[in-house]
Amino acid sequence: MSDFEKKVAERMKQKEVKGVDPSPSNPTRSKPRPVDNEQTGRSLYQRLKQAGKIRNK
């Protein structure tokens, strides 16, 4: 085996790293606030109604 082939074989054995470990001093990512879907739908309906996109029957 040539010197080049040995180096290639050694690199193939190494584990592929796709990133780095996060720093232990970094805080965990915060979670998003819970959303009230009912209130979101009501406000969307009111905005569409005021814009004239929805007509009263």
C-alpha positions as CSV (number, residue, x, y, z in Angstrom):
1,M,0.0,0.0,0.0
2,S,1.4,3.4,-0.9
3,D,1.6,6.3,1.5
4,F,-1.2,8.0,-0.3
5,E,-3.5,5.0,-0.1
6,K,-2.8,4.7,3.7
7,K,-3.8,8.3,4.2
8,V,-7.0,7.9,2.2
9,A,-7.9,4.7,4.2
10,E,-7.2,6.5,7.5
11,R,-9.5,9.4,6.5
12,M,-12.2,7.1,5.4
13,K,-12.2,5.5,8.9
14,Q,-12.6,8.8,10.7
15,K,-16.1,9.7,11.7
16,E,-17.6,12.5,9.6
17,V,-18.5,15.5,11.8
18,K,-21.3,17.7,10.5
19,G,-21.0,20.4,13.1
20,V,-19.6,21.3,16.5
21,D,-20.9,20.8,20.0
22,P,-22.6,23.8,21.4
23,S,-20.9,25.7,24.1
24,P,-22.0,24.6,27.6
25,S,-22.5,28.3,28.6
26,N,-25.2,28.9,25.9
27,P,-28.7,28.8,27.2
28,T,-31.3,26.5,25.6
29,R,-33.5,28.0,22.8
30,S,-36.7,29.6,24.1
31,K,-40.1,28.2,23.1
32,P,-42.6,30.3,21.2
33,R,-45.5,31.7,23.0
34,P,-48.8,29.7,22.8
35,V,-51.2,31.1,20.2
36,D,-55.0,31.4,20.7
37,N,-56.2,30.2,17.3
38,E,-59.8,31.4,18.0
39,Q,-58.7,34.9,18.7
40,T,-56.4,34.9,15.7
41,G,-59.3,33.8,13.4
42,R,-61.6,36.5,14.9
43,S,-59.1,39.3,14.3
44,L,-58.5,38.1,10.7
45,Y,-62.2,38.0,10.0
46,Q,-62.6,41.5,11.4
47,R,-59.7,42.9,9.3
48,L,-61.1,41.3,6.1
49,K,-64.6,42.6,6.9
50,Q,-63.3,46.1,7.4
51,A,-61.3,46.0,4.2
52,G,-64.5,45.1,2.3
53,K,-63.3,41.6,1.3
54,I,-66.2,40.0,3.2
55,R,-69.8,41.2,2.8
56,N,-72.7,40.7,5.2
57,K,-75.6,38.7,3.9
